[in-house]
Amino acid sequence: MEILNYFSGIFIMVGSLSIIVGLLGVYRMPDFFTRLHAASVIDTLGAMLILSGLIMHHGLSMISLKLFLILIFILITTPTAAHALAKSALHGNLRPLKGNDSL
Amino acid sequence: MFEIPTFIILFAMTMALFSAIIGRTVYDKILAVNIFGTVTVLFIALFGFLSDRPDFLDIALVYALINFISTVAILKFFEYGDISKSSTKKEESDI
């Protein structure tokens, strides 16, 4: 059980780090679609690592079942929301930057 | 053990709200609000474990669902100008 606690600590710290990396991308990227790409790191990697770290820390119970349900919901809904956002931005005449455009 | 990730996530919530304020287009603002919702779900889960009372996970579950619904509804409103109108009906009215 001791090694599982170490692993859960590592998972939660790496998840927090990936949230910071995603926010840095949202602030620094030049284009809306690249910003959307950076934000998807928060929604998938950060949420997955933090919630699975909490599940490992707590062990099997009703609470870890609820955490698992939150994980499943987030993994289904946030890529759908990102896809809808990209489609809506394309319909709203927001074009992605090409390679030879000036930033 | 949970203190540092909770503070990092609080910082992330603040920065997501700030990004929603300074966003250039409406899509940037919607993206920032979506990030804020996801990070809030993680904050609720982590804060329950920090205070040794993880009873708030139901609220996190409901918040994850409401976040998705609100994002899709706002996007549909900005894309079609109406929440209840479907895309096929719009093409029919054009004909």
N, CA and C atoms of all chains as a GROMACS GRO file, in nm:
protein
  594
    1MET      N    1   0.083  -0.121   0.000
    1MET     CA    2   0.000   0.000   0.000
    1MET      C    3   0.086   0.126   0.000
    2GLU      N    4   0.210   0.111   0.057
    2GLU     CA    5   0.296   0.231   0.066
    2GLU      C    6   0.336   0.280  -0.072
    3ILE      N    7   0.366   0.184  -0.162
    3ILE     CA    8   0.413   0.223  -0.296
    3ILE      C    9   0.299   0.285  -0.376
    4LEU      N   10   0.174   0.245  -0.344
    4LEU     CA   11   0.060   0.304  -0.415
    4LEU      C   12   0.044   0.450  -0.378
    5ASN      N   13   0.077   0.484  -0.251
    5ASN     CA   14   0.070   0.625  -0.211
    5ASN      C   15   0.173   0.708  -0.285
    6TYR      N   16   0.295   0.653  -0.300
    6TYR     CA   17   0.396   0.725  -0.377
    6TYR      C   18   0.350   0.749  -0.519
    7PHE      N   19   0.292   0.644  -0.580
    7PHE     CA   20   0.248   0.658  -0.718
    7PHE      C   21   0.136   0.761  -0.729
    8SER      N   22   0.044   0.763  -0.629
    8SER     CA   23  -0.065   0.860  -0.638
    8SER      C   24  -0.012   1.002  -0.623
    9GLY      N   25   0.089   1.022  -0.537
    9GLY     CA   26   0.149   1.154  -0.524
    9GLY      C   27   0.214   1.199  -0.653
   10ILE      N   28   0.287   1.106  -0.718
   10ILE     CA   29   0.352   1.141  -0.845
   10ILE      C   30   0.247   1.175  -0.950
   11PHE      N   31   0.139   1.096  -0.956
   11PHE     CA   32   0.035   1.121  -1.057
   11PHE      C   33  -0.029   1.257  -1.035
   12ILE      N   34  -0.060   1.291  -0.908
   12ILE     CA   35  -0.129   1.419  -0.883
   12ILE      C   36  -0.035   1.535  -0.914
   13MET      N   37   0.094   1.522  -0.880
   13MET     CA   38   0.186   1.632  -0.910
   13MET      C   39   0.204   1.650  -1.061
   14VAL      N   40   0.218   1.538  -1.135
   14VAL     CA   41   0.235   1.551  -1.280
   14VAL      C   42   0.108   1.607  -1.344
   15GLY      N   43  -0.010   1.571  -1.287
   15GLY     CA   44  -0.135   1.627  -1.339
   15GLY      C   45  -0.143   1.777  -1.318
   16SER      N   46  -0.102   1.825  -1.199
   16SER     CA   47  -0.101   1.969  -1.173
   16SER      C   48  -0.004   2.039  -1.267
   17LEU      N   49   0.110   1.975  -1.291
   17LEU     CA   50   0.209   2.034  -1.383
   17LEU      C   51   0.153   2.044  -1.524
   18SER      N   52   0.077   1.943  -1.567
   18SER     CA   53   0.023   1.950  -1.703
   18SER      C   54  -0.087   2.055  -1.712
   19ILE      N   55  -0.158   2.081  -1.601
   19ILE     CA   56  -0.255   2.191  -1.602
   19ILE      C   57  -0.184   2.324  -1.621
   20ILE      N   58  -0.070   2.342  -1.550
   20ILE     CA   59   0.007   2.465  -1.566
   20ILE      C   60   0.059   2.478  -1.709
   21VAL      N   61   0.106   2.367  -1.766
   21VAL     CA   62   0.157   2.370  -1.904
   21VAL      C   63   0.047   2.407  -2.002
   22GLY      N   64  -0.075   2.353  -1.980
   22GLY     CA   65  -0.186   2.386  -2.069
   22GLY      C   66  -0.225   2.532  -2.060
   23LEU      N   67  -0.225   2.587  -1.936
   23LEU     CA   68  -0.259   2.730  -1.923
   23LEU      C   69  -0.154   2.819  -1.987
   24LEU      N   70  -0.026   2.778  -1.973
   24LEU     CA   71   0.082   2.853  -2.040
   24LEU      C   72   0.059   2.853  -2.190
   25GLY      N   73   0.017   2.738  -2.244
   25GLY     CA   74  -0.012   2.732  -2.387
   25GLY      C   75  -0.127   2.821  -2.426
   26VAL      N   76  -0.232   2.827  -2.340
   26VAL     CA   77  -0.346   2.913  -2.371
   26VAL      C   78  -0.301   3.059  -2.375
   27TYR      N   79  -0.206   3.096  -2.288
   27TYR     CA   80  -0.162   3.236  -2.288
   27TYR      C   81  -0.062   3.265  -2.399
   28ARG      N   82   0.019   3.168  -2.443
   28ARG     CA   83   0.131   3.200  -2.530
   28ARG      C   84   0.108   3.168  -2.677
   29MET      N   85   0.008   3.080  -2.709
   29MET     CA   86  -0.006   3.036  -2.848
   29MET      C   87  -0.060   3.149  -2.936
   30PRO      N   88  -0.020   3.153  -3.065
   30PRO     CA   89  -0.054   3.268  -3.149
   30PRO      C   90  -0.194   3.266  -3.208
   31ASP      N   91  -0.262   3.150  -3.208
   31ASP     CA   92  -0.379   3.131  -3.291
   31ASP      C   93  -0.486   3.064  -3.206
   32PHE      N   94  -0.614   3.080  -3.243
   32PHE     CA   95  -0.718   3.018  -3.161
   32PHE      C   96  -0.709   2.866  -3.162
   33PHE      N   97  -0.680   2.808  -3.277
   33PHE     CA   98  -0.683   2.661  -3.286
   33PHE      C   99  -0.566   2.598  -3.211
   34THR      N  100  -0.451   2.664  -3.209
   34THR     CA  101  -0.341   2.613  -3.128
   34THR      C  102  -0.369   2.632  -2.980
   35ARG      N  103  -0.441   2.741  -2.946
   35ARG     CA  104  -0.482   2.758  -2.805
   35ARG      C  105  -0.577   2.648  -2.762
   36LEU      N  106  -0.667   2.608  -2.856
   36LEU     CA  107  -0.760   2.498  -2.827
   36LEU      C  108  -0.684   2.368  -2.805
   37HIS      N  109  -0.581   2.347  -2.885
   37HIS     CA  110  -0.496   2.229  -2.868
   37HIS      C  111  -0.430   2.226  -2.730
   38ALA      N  112  -0.379   2.342  -2.686
   38ALA     CA  113  -0.315   2.347  -2.555
   38ALA      C  114  -0.416   2.325  -2.444
   39ALA      N  115  -0.539   2.376  -2.463
   39ALA     CA  116  -0.640   2.360  -2.358
   39ALA      C  117  -0.686   2.216  -2.347
   40SER      N  118  -0.677   2.139  -2.456
   40SER     CA  119  -0.718   2.000  -2.449
   40SER      C  120  -0.625   1.918  -2.361
   41VAL      N  121  -0.500   1.965  -2.344
   41VAL     CA  122  -0.408   1.897  -2.252
   41VAL      C  123  -0.463   1.900  -2.110
   42ILE      N  124  -0.520   2.016  -2.070
   42ILE     CA  125  -0.580   2.026  -1.937
   42ILE      C  126  -0.695   1.927  -1.924
   43ASP      N  127  -0.781   1.924  -2.028
   43ASP     CA  128  -0.904   1.847  -2.016
   43ASP      C  129  -0.879   1.696  -2.014
   44THR      N  130  -0.778   1.649  -2.086
   44THR     CA  131  -0.758   1.504  -2.091
   44THR      C  132  -0.647   1.462  -1.995
   45LEU      N  133  -0.525   1.510  -2.017
   45LEU     CA  134  -0.412   1.459  -1.938
   45LEU      C  135  -0.420   1.502  -1.792
   46GLY      N  136  -0.448   1.631  -1.768
   46GLY     CA  137  -0.452   1.678  -1.630
   46GLY      C  138  -0.561   1.612  -1.549
   47ALA      N  139  -0.684   1.609  -1.606
   47ALA     CA  140  -0.796   1.550  -1.532
   47ALA      C  141  -0.774   1.400  -1.511
   48MET      N  142  -0.721   1.332  -1.615
   48MET     CA  143  -0.701   1.188  -1.605
   48MET      C  144  -0.599   1.155  -1.497
   49LEU      N  145  -0.485   1.228  -1.496
   49LEU     CA  146  -0.380   1.198  -1.398
   49LEU      C  147  -0.425   1.230  -1.257
   50ILE      N  148  -0.491   1.346  -1.236
   50ILE     CA  149  -0.530   1.383  -1.100
   50ILE      C  150  -0.637   1.288  -1.046
   51LEU      N  151  -0.739   1.257  -1.129
   51LEU     CA  152  -0.846   1.171  -1.078
   51LEU      C  153  -0.798   1.028  -1.055
   52SER      N  154  -0.709   0.977  -1.143
   52SER     CA  155  -0.661   0.841  -1.118
   52SER      C  156  -0.566   0.839  -0.998
   53GLY      N  157  -0.494   0.949  -0.973
   53GLY     CA  158  -0.414   0.957  -0.852
   53GLY      C  159  -0.498   0.955  -0.727
   54LEU      N  160  -0.612   1.024  -0.730
   54LEU     CA  161  -0.703   1.023  -0.614
   54LEU      C  162  -0.763   0.885  -0.594
   55ILE      N  163  -0.796   0.817  -0.704
   55ILE     CA  164  -0.851   0.680  -0.692
   55ILE      C  165  -0.747   0.588  -0.628
   56MET      N  166  -0.620   0.600  -0.671
   56MET     CA  167  -0.515   0.517  -0.612
   56MET      C  168  -0.496   0.547  -0.465
   57HIS      N  169  -0.509   0.674  -0.428
   57HIS     CA  170  -0.489   0.710  -0.288
   57HIS      C  171  -0.597   0.655  -0.200
   58HIS      N  172  -0.722   0.649  -0.250
   58HIS     CA  173  -0.832   0.612  -0.164
   58HIS      C  174  -0.860   0.464  -0.161
   59GLY      N  175  -0.827   0.392  -0.266
   59GLY     CA  176  -0.860   0.250  -0.269
   59GLY      C  177  -1.001   0.227  -0.317
   60LEU      N  178  -1.046   0.101  -0.311
   60LEU     CA  179  -1.176   0.068  -0.366
   60LEU      C  180  -1.287   0.099  -0.266
   61SER      N  181  -1.378   0.190  -0.307
   61SER     CA  182  -1.496   0.218  -0.224
   61SER      C  183  -1.597   0.290  -0.311
   62MET      N  184  -1.704   0.339  -0.249
   62MET     CA  185  -1.805   0.414  -0.324
   62MET      C  186  -1.748   0.545  -0.377
   63ILE      N  187  -1.656   0.605  -0.297
   63ILE     CA  188  -1.598   0.733  -0.336
   63ILE      C  189  -1.512   0.718  -0.460
   64SER      N  190  -1.434   0.608  -0.467
   64SER     CA  191  -1.352   0.591  -0.586
   64SER      C  192  -1.437   0.556  -0.707
   65LEU      N  193  -1.555   0.496  -0.683
   65LEU     CA  194  -1.647   0.474  -0.796
   65LEU      C  195  -1.697   0.607  -0.850
   66LYS      N  196  -1.728   0.701  -0.758
   66LYS     CA  197  -1.773   0.834  -0.805
   66LYS      C  198  -1.662   0.906  -0.880
   67LEU      N  199  -1.538   0.893  -0.828
   67LEU     CA  200  -1.425   0.955  -0.899
   67LEU      C  201  -1.409   0.895  -1.038
   68PHE      N  202  -1.428   0.763  -1.047
   68PHE     CA  203  -1.417   0.697  -1.177
   68PHE      C  204  -1.526   0.746  -1.272
   69LEU      N  205  -1.648   0.768  -1.219
   69LEU     CA  206  -1.757   0.819  -1.303
   69LEU      C  207  -1.725   0.960  -1.353
   70ILE      N  208  -1.668   1.045  -1.263
   70ILE     CA  209  -1.628   1.180  -1.306
   70ILE      C  210  -1.524   1.170  -1.417
   71LEU      N  211  -1.429   1.077  -1.401
   71LEU     CA  212  -1.324   1.059  -1.502
   71LEU      C  213  -1.384   1.020  -1.636
   72ILE      N  214  -1.480   0.925  -1.634
   72ILE     CA  215  -1.542   0.881  -1.759
   72ILE      C  216  -1.619   0.996  -1.824
   73PHE      N  217  -1.695   1.073  -1.743
   73PHE     CA  218  -1.772   1.185  -1.798
   73PHE      C  219  -1.680   1.288  -1.861
   74ILE      N  220  -1.571   1.321  -1.791
   74ILE     CA  221  -1.479   1.424  -1.844
   74ILE      C  222  -1.414   1.374  -1.972
   75LEU      N  223  -1.376   1.244  -1.973
   75LEU     CA  224  -1.309   1.194  -2.094
   75LEU      C  225  -1.405   1.184  -2.212
   76ILE      N  226  -1.535   1.174  -2.187
   76ILE     CA  227  -1.628   1.172  -2.301
   76ILE      C  228  -1.663   1.314  -2.343
   77THR      N  229  -1.693   1.402  -2.246
   77THR     CA  230  -1.756   1.529  -2.282
   77THR      C  231  -1.656   1.635  -2.327
   78THR      N  232  -1.535   1.642  -2.269
   78THR     CA  233  -1.448   1.755  -2.304
   78THR      C  234  -1.391   1.746  -2.446
   79PRO      N  235  -1.356   1.629  -2.501
   79PRO     CA  236  -1.318   1.629  -2.643
   79PRO      C  237  -1.435   1.665  -2.734
   80THR      N  238  -1.558   1.628  -2.693
   80THR     CA  239  -1.675   1.668  -2.772
   80THR      C  240  -1.692   1.819  -2.771
   81ALA      N  241  -1.672   1.880  -2.654
   81ALA     CA  242  -1.684   2.025  -2.644
   81ALA      C  243  -1.575   2.094  -2.726
   82ALA      N  244  -1.454   2.036  -2.725
   82ALA     CA  245  -1.344   2.096  -2.802
   82ALA      C  246  -1.373   2.086  -2.952
   83HIS      N  247  -1.430   1.974  -2.993
   83HIS     CA  248  -1.466   1.957  -3.135
   83HIS      C  249  -1.574   2.056  -3.176
   84ALA      N  250  -1.675   2.073  -3.090
   84ALA     CA  251  -1.783   2.168  -3.122
   84ALA      C  252  -1.730   2.310  -3.126
   85LEU      N  253  -1.632   2.340  -3.038
   85LEU     CA  254  -1.573   2.474  -3.036
   85LEU      C  255  -1.496   2.501  -3.165
   86ALA      N  256  -1.418   2.402  -3.210
   86ALA     CA  257  -1.341   2.421  -3.333
   86ALA      C  258  -1.432   2.435  -3.454
   87LYS      N  259  -1.540   2.354  -3.457
   87LYS     CA  260  -1.634   2.360  -3.570
   87LYS      C  261  -1.706   2.494  -3.571
   88SER      N  262  -1.747   2.541  -3.452
   88SER     CA  263  -1.817   2.668  -3.444
   88SER      C  264  -1.725   2.784  -3.481
   89ALA      N  265  -1.597   2.775  -3.444
   89ALA     CA  266  -1.504   2.882  -3.480
   89ALA      C  267  -1.478   2.884  -3.630
   90LEU      N  268  -1.473   2.766  -3.693
   90LEU     CA  269  -1.455   2.762  -3.839
   90LEU      C  270  -1.576   2.820  -3.909
   91HIS      N  271  -1.698   2.788  -3.858
   91HIS     CA  272  -1.818   2.846  -3.919
   91HIS      C  273  -1.827   2.994  -3.895
   92GLY      N  274  -1.764   3.041  -3.786
   92GLY     CA  275  -1.766   3.184  -3.758
   92GLY      C  276  -1.654   3.259  -3.826
   93ASN      N  277  -1.598   3.202  -3.935
   93ASN     CA  278  -1.496   3.267  -4.018
   93ASN      C  279  -1.370   3.300  -3.939
   94LEU      N  280  -1.327   3.206  -3.857
   94LEU     CA  281  -1.199   3.221  -3.787
   94LEU      C  282  -1.104   3.122  -3.853
   95ARG      N  283  -1.012   3.171  -3.936
   95ARG     CA  284  -0.925   3.081  -4.011
   95ARG      C  285  -0.798   3.051  -3.935
   96PRO      N  286  -0.746   2.927  -3.942
   96PRO     CA  287  -0.619   2.898  -3.877
   96PRO      C  288  -0.502   2.967  -3.948
   97LEU      N  289  -0.397   2.997  -3.870
   97LEU     CA  290  -0.277   3.058  -3.927
   97LEU      C  291  -0.205   2.958  -4.015
   98LYS      N  292  -0.158   3.002  -4.130
   98LYS     CA  293  -0.076   2.914  -4.214
   98LYS      C  294   0.071   2.937  -4.182
   99GLY      N  295   0.158   2.854  -4.242
   99GLY     CA  296   0.300   2.860  -4.208
   99GLY      C  297   0.367   2.989  -4.249
  100ASN      N  298   0.324   3.048  -4.361
  100ASN     CA  299   0.392   3.168  -4.408
  100ASN      C  300   0.325   3.298  -4.362
  101ASP      N  301   0.220   3.286  -4.277
  101ASP     CA  302   0.160   3.408  -4.223
  101ASP      C  303   0.252   3.468  -4.118
  102SER      N  304   0.247   3.599  -4.106
  102SER     CA  305   0.324   3.662  -3.998
  102SER      C  306   0.243   3.653  -3.870
  103LEU      N  307   0.310   3.633  -3.757
  103LEU     CA  308   0.240   3.612  -3.630
  103LEU      C  309   0.185   3.743  -3.577
  104MET      N  310   0.000   1.646   0.170
  104MET     CA  311   0.021   1.588   0.039
  104MET      C  312  -0.066   1.657  -0.066
  105PHE      N  313  -0.190   1.697  -0.027
  105PHE     CA  314  -0.279   1.757  -0.126
  105PHE      C  315  -0.272   1.908  -0.130
  106GLU      N  316  -0.188   1.969  -0.042
  106GLU     CA  317  -0.191   2.115  -0.034
  106GLU      C  318  -0.138   2.180  -0.161
  107ILE      N  319  -0.023   2.132  -0.208
  107ILE     CA  320   0.042   2.197  -0.323
  107ILE      C  321  -0.043   2.183  -0.450
  108PRO      N  322  -0.097   2.064  -0.482
  108PRO     CA  323  -0.184   2.058  -0.601
  108PRO      C  324  -0.309   2.144  -0.588
  109THR      N  325  -0.364   2.156  -0.465
  109THR     CA  326  -0.483   2.241  -0.449
  109THR      C  327  -0.451   2.387  -0.476
  110PHE      N  328  -0.332   2.431  -0.429
  110PHE     CA  329  -0.296   2.571  -0.456
  110PHE      C  330  -0.267   2.593  -0.604
  111ILE      N  331  -0.204   2.492  -0.667
  111ILE     CA  332  -0.177   2.506  -0.810
  111ILE      C  333  -0.309   2.516  -0.887
  112ILE      N  334  -0.408   2.438  -0.844
  112ILE     CA  335  -0.535   2.439  -0.916
  112ILE      C  336  -0.610   2.569  -0.890
  113LEU      N  337  -0.599   2.623  -0.767
  113LEU     CA  338  -0.660   2.755  -0.741
  113LEU      C  339  -0.597   2.862  -0.831
  114PHE      N  340  -0.465   2.856  -0.844
  114PHE     CA  341  -0.395   2.949  -0.934
  114PHE      C  342  -0.444   2.932  -1.077
  115ALA      N  343  -0.464   2.805  -1.119
  115ALA     CA  344  -0.511   2.779  -1.255
  115ALA      C  345  -0.651   2.834  -1.276
  116MET      N  346  -0.738   2.824  -1.172
  116MET     CA  347  -0.873   2.880  -1.184
  116MET      C  348  -0.868   3.031  -1.202
  117THR      N  349  -0.779   3.096  -1.124
  117THR     CA  350  -0.766   3.241  -1.136
  117THR      C  351  -0.720   3.281  -1.276
  118MET      N  352  -0.618   3.209  -1.326
  118MET     CA  353  -0.566   3.244  -1.458
  118MET      C  354  -0.668   3.216  -1.568
  119ALA      N  355  -0.752   3.111  -1.550
  119ALA     CA  356  -0.855   3.082  -1.651
  119ALA      C  357  -0.959   3.193  -1.653
  120LEU      N  358  -0.997   3.244  -1.535
  120LEU     CA  359  -1.093   3.356  -1.532
  120LEU      C  360  -1.034   3.481  -1.595
  121PHE      N  361  -0.905   3.505  -1.568
  121PHE     CA  362  -0.839   3.622  -1.626
  121PHE      C  363  -0.833   3.609  -1.778
  122SER      N  364  -0.807   3.487  -1.826
  122SER     CA  365  -0.805   3.464  -1.970
  122SER      C  366  -0.943   3.484  -2.031
  123ALA      N  367  -1.050   3.452  -1.954
  123ALA     CA  368  -1.185   3.478  -2.005
  123ALA      C  369  -1.212   3.627  -2.015
  124ILE      N  370  -1.148   3.707  -1.927
  124ILE     CA  371  -1.170   3.852  -1.934
  124ILE      C  372  -1.096   3.912  -2.052
  125ILE      N  373  -0.970   3.873  -2.073
  125ILE     CA  374  -0.891   3.939  -2.177
  125ILE      C  375  -0.899   3.870  -2.312
  126GLY      N  376  -0.985   3.767  -2.328
  126GLY     CA  377  -0.991   3.695  -2.455
  126GLY      C  378  -1.036   3.784  -2.569
  127ARG      N  379  -0.974   3.765  -2.689
  127ARG     CA  380  -0.999   3.857  -2.799
  127ARG      C  381  -1.133   3.829  -2.866
  128THR      N  382  -1.155   3.703  -2.908
  128THR     CA  383  -1.282   3.669  -2.971
  128THR      C  384  -1.374   3.601  -2.870
  129VAL      N  385  -1.499   3.577  -2.912
  129VAL     CA  386  -1.593   3.513  -2.821
  129VAL      C  387  -1.555   3.366  -2.800
  130TYR      N  388  -1.487   3.306  -2.899
  130TYR     CA  389  -1.448   3.166  -2.885
  130TYR      C  390  -1.337   3.151  -2.782
  131ASP      N  391  -1.248   3.249  -2.775
  131ASP     CA  392  -1.147   3.245  -2.670
  131ASP      C  393  -1.210   3.250  -2.531
  132LYS      N  394  -1.314   3.331  -2.519
  132LYS     CA  395  -1.381   3.342  -2.389
  132LYS      C  396  -1.452   3.211  -2.353
  133ILE      N  397  -1.518   3.149  -2.453
  133ILE     CA  398  -1.585   3.022  -2.426
  133ILE      C  399  -1.484   2.914  -2.388
  134LEU      N  400  -1.368   2.915  -2.457
  134LEU     CA  401  -1.262   2.819  -2.425
  134LEU      C  402  -1.214   2.837  -2.281
  135ALA      N  403  -1.198   2.962  -2.238
  135ALA     CA  404  -1.151   2.988  -2.103
  135ALA      C  405  -1.254   2.944  -2.000
  136VAL      N  406  -1.384   2.966  -2.029
  136VAL     CA  407  -1.487   2.924  -1.934
  136VAL      C  408  -1.493   2.771  -1.926
  137ASN      N  409  -1.469   2.706  -2.040
  137ASN     CA  410  -1.465   2.559  -2.041
  137ASN      C  411  -1.350   2.506  -1.957
  138ILE      N  412  -1.233   2.568  -1.970
  138ILE     CA  413  -1.119   2.530  -1.886
  138ILE      C  414  -1.152   2.552  -1.739
  139PHE      N  415  -1.217   2.666  -1.709
  139PHE     CA  416  -1.251   2.696  -1.570
  139PHE      C  417  -1.342   2.589  -1.512
  140GLY      N  418  -1.439   2.540  -1.592
  140GLY     CA  419  -1.529   2.436  -1.543
  140GLY      C  420  -1.456   2.307  -1.513
  141THR      N  421  -1.368   2.264  -1.604
  141THR     CA  422  -1.294   2.140  -1.582
  141THR      C  423  -1.206   2.150  -1.458
  142VAL      N  424  -1.137   2.265  -1.445
  142VAL     CA  425  -1.046   2.282  -1.332
  142VAL      C  426  -1.125   2.291  -1.201
  143THR      N  427  -1.247   2.347  -1.207
  143THR     CA  428  -1.329   2.352  -1.087
  143THR      C  429  -1.370   2.214  -1.041
  144VAL      N  430  -1.403   2.125  -1.136
  144VAL     CA  431  -1.435   1.987  -1.099
  144VAL      C  432  -1.318   1.922  -1.027
  145LEU      N  433  -1.197   1.942  -1.082
  145LEU     CA  434  -1.078   1.885  -1.016
  145LEU      C  435  -1.055   1.948  -0.880
  146PHE      N  436  -1.085   2.078  -0.867
  146PHE     CA  437  -1.066   2.145  -0.738
  146PHE      C  438  -1.161   2.091  -0.633
  147ILE      N  439  -1.287   2.066  -0.673
  147ILE     CA  440  -1.384   2.013  -0.577
  147ILE      C  441  -1.338   1.875  -0.528
  148ALA      N  442  -1.292   1.791  -0.622
  148ALA     CA  443  -1.247   1.657  -0.583
  148ALA      C  444  -1.126   1.665  -0.491
  149LEU      N  445  -1.028   1.750  -0.526
  149LEU     CA  446  -0.907   1.759  -0.444
  149LEU      C  447  -0.936   1.821  -0.308
  150PHE      N  448  -1.027   1.919  -0.302
  150PHE     CA  449  -1.054   1.985  -0.174
  150PHE      C  450  -1.125   1.892  -0.078
  151GLY      N  451  -1.209   1.801  -0.132
  151GLY     CA  452  -1.270   1.701  -0.046
  151GLY      C  453  -1.167   1.613   0.020
  152PHE      N  454  -1.064   1.573  -0.057
  152PHE     CA  455  -0.960   1.490   0.002
  152PHE      C  456  -0.871   1.570   0.096
  153LEU      N  457  -0.852   1.700   0.068
  153LEU     CA  458  -0.768   1.783   0.154
  153LEU      C  459  -0.831   1.799   0.292
  154SER      N  460  -0.965   1.816   0.296
  154SER     CA  461  -1.031   1.835   0.425
  154SER      C  462  -1.082   1.704   0.484
  155ASP      N  463  -1.035   1.588   0.428
  155ASP     CA  464  -1.070   1.455   0.480
  155ASP      C  465  -1.221   1.431   0.484
  156ARG      N  466  -1.294   1.495   0.395
  156ARG     CA  467  -1.439   1.478   0.395
  156ARG      C  468  -1.486   1.474   0.249
  157PRO      N  469  -1.458   1.366   0.177
  157PRO     CA  470  -1.489   1.365   0.033
  157PRO      C  471  -1.637   1.338   0.005
  158ASP      N  472  -1.723   1.428   0.054
  158ASP     CA  473  -1.867   1.413   0.032
  158ASP      C  474  -1.917   1.499  -0.082
  159PHE      N  475  -1.827   1.581  -0.139
  159PHE     CA  476  -1.872   1.677  -0.240
  159PHE      C  477  -1.858   1.622  -0.381
  160LEU      N  478  -1.829   1.493  -0.394
  160LEU     CA  479  -1.802   1.440  -0.528
  160LEU      C  480  -1.927   1.438  -0.616
  161ASP      N  481  -2.044   1.429  -0.553
  161ASP     CA  482  -2.169   1.437  -0.631
  161ASP      C  483  -2.181   1.573  -0.698
  162ILE      N  484  -2.141   1.677  -0.624
  162ILE     CA  485  -2.145   1.812  -0.682
  162ILE      C  486  -2.049   1.822  -0.799
  163ALA      N  487  -1.932   1.759  -0.786
  163ALA     CA  488  -1.835   1.761  -0.896
  163ALA      C  489  -1.891   1.690  -1.018
  164LEU      N  490  -1.960   1.579  -0.993
  164LEU     CA  491  -2.020   1.501  -1.103
  164LEU      C  492  -2.123   1.585  -1.178
  165VAL      N  493  -2.211   1.652  -1.103
  165VAL     CA  494  -2.314   1.735  -1.166
  165VAL      C  495  -2.250   1.853  -1.238
  166TYR      N  496  -2.144   1.909  -1.178
  166TYR     CA  497  -2.078   2.025  -1.238
  166TYR      C  498  -2.014   1.988  -1.372
  167ALA      N  499  -1.959   1.866  -1.381
  167ALA     CA  500  -1.899   1.823  -1.508
  167ALA      C  501  -2.005   1.817  -1.618
  168LEU      N  502  -2.123   1.765  -1.584
  168LEU     CA  503  -2.230   1.755  -1.684
  168LEU      C  504  -2.281   1.892  -1.725
  169ILE      N  505  -2.303   1.981  -1.625
  169ILE     CA  506  -2.358   2.114  -1.655
  169ILE      C  507  -2.259   2.194  -1.739
  170ASN      N  508  -2.129   2.173  -1.714
  170ASN     CA  509  -2.026   2.244  -1.790
  170ASN      C  510  -2.035   2.208  -1.938
  171PHE      N  511  -2.051   2.079  -1.966
  171PHE     CA  512  -2.061   2.035  -2.106
  171PHE      C  513  -2.186   2.092  -2.172
  172ILE      N  514  -2.300   2.081  -2.101
  172ILE     CA  515  -2.426   2.128  -2.159
  172ILE      C  516  -2.420   2.277  -2.189
  173SER      N  517  -2.363   2.356  -2.093
  173SER     CA  518  -2.360   2.501  -2.113
  173SER      C  519  -2.269   2.538  -2.228
  174THR      N  520  -2.154   2.468  -2.241
  174THR     CA  521  -2.064   2.499  -2.352
  174THR      C  522  -2.131   2.474  -2.486
  175VAL      N  523  -2.198   2.358  -2.500
  175VAL     CA  524  -2.260   2.326  -2.628
  175VAL      C  525  -2.377   2.421  -2.657
  176ALA      N  526  -2.453   2.458  -2.552
  176ALA     CA  527  -2.566   2.548  -2.574
  176ALA      C  528  -2.519   2.686  -2.618
  177ILE      N  529  -2.414   2.739  -2.553
  177ILE     CA  530  -2.363   2.872  -2.591
  177ILE      C  531  -2.306   2.868  -2.733
  178LEU      N  532  -2.237   2.759  -2.766
  178LEU     CA  533  -2.180   2.749  -2.902
  178LEU      C  534  -2.290   2.744  -3.006
  179LYS      N  535  -2.397   2.670  -2.976
  179LYS     CA  536  -2.506   2.662  -3.072
  179LYS      C  537  -2.574   2.797  -3.089
  180PHE      N  538  -2.585   2.871  -2.979
  180PHE     CA  539  -2.643   3.004  -2.987
  180PHE      C  540  -2.559   3.096  -3.075
  181PHE      N  541  -2.426   3.088  -3.062
  181PHE     CA  542  -2.343   3.178  -3.142
  181PHE      C  543  -2.331   3.131  -3.286
  182GLU      N  544  -2.351   3.000  -3.309
  182GLU     CA  545  -2.337   2.952  -3.447
  182GLU      C  546  -2.463   2.978  -3.528
  183TYR      N  547  -2.580   2.954  -3.468
  183TYR     CA  548  -2.704   2.964  -3.544
  183TYR      C  549  -2.790   3.083  -3.501
  184GLY      N  550  -2.754   3.152  -3.395
  184GLY     CA  551  -2.834   3.264  -3.349
  184GLY      C  552  -2.959   3.224  -3.274
  185ASP      N  553  -2.976   3.094  -3.250
  185ASP     CA  554  -3.097   3.046  -3.184
  185ASP      C  555  -3.064   2.910  -3.124
  186ILE      N  556  -3.112   2.885  -3.002
  186ILE     CA  557  -3.077   2.758  -2.938
  186ILE      C  558  -3.164   2.646  -2.990
  187SER      N  559  -3.292   2.675  -3.020
  187SER     CA  560  -3.383   2.566  -3.052
  187SER      C  561  -3.382   2.529  -3.200
  188LYS      N  562  -3.318   2.613  -3.283
  188LYS     CA  563  -3.321   2.585  -3.426
  188LYS      C  564  -3.216   2.479  -3.461
  189SER      N  565  -3.250   2.384  -3.547
  189SER     CA  566  -3.151   2.285  -3.587
  189SER      C  567  -3.093   2.325  -3.722
  190SER      N  568  -2.978   2.265  -3.756
  190SER     CA  569  -2.907   2.307  -3.877
  190SER      C  570  -2.983   2.265  -4.003
  191THR      N  571  -3.057   2.150  -3.996
  191THR     CA  572  -3.129   2.104  -4.115
  191THR      C  573  -3.247   2.196  -4.146
  192LYS      N  574  -3.313   2.245  -4.038
  192LYS     CA  575  -3.427   2.335  -4.060
  192LYS      C  576  -3.383   2.463  -4.129
  193LYS      N  577  -3.261   2.508  -4.098
  193LYS     CA  578  -3.211   2.631  -4.155
  193LYS      C  579  -3.194   2.616  -4.307
  194GLU      N  580  -3.142   2.498  -4.349
  194GLU     CA  581  -3.126   2.475  -4.492
  194GLU      C  582  -3.262   2.467  -4.562
  195GLU      N  583  -3.362   2.407  -4.494
  195GLU     CA  584  -3.494   2.398  -4.556
  195GLU      C  585  -3.555   2.536  -4.576
  196SER      N  586  -3.536   2.625  -4.478
  196SER     CA  587  -3.595   2.757  -4.492
  196SER      C  588  -3.526   2.835  -4.603
  197ASP      N  589  -3.398   2.802  -4.630
  197ASP     CA  590  -3.330   2.870  -4.740
  197ASP      C  591  -3.388   2.831  -4.875
  198ILE      N  592  -3.430   2.701  -4.885
  198ILE     CA  593  -3.491   2.656  -5.010
  198ILE      C  594  -3.631   2.716  -5.021
   0.00000   0.00000   0.00000
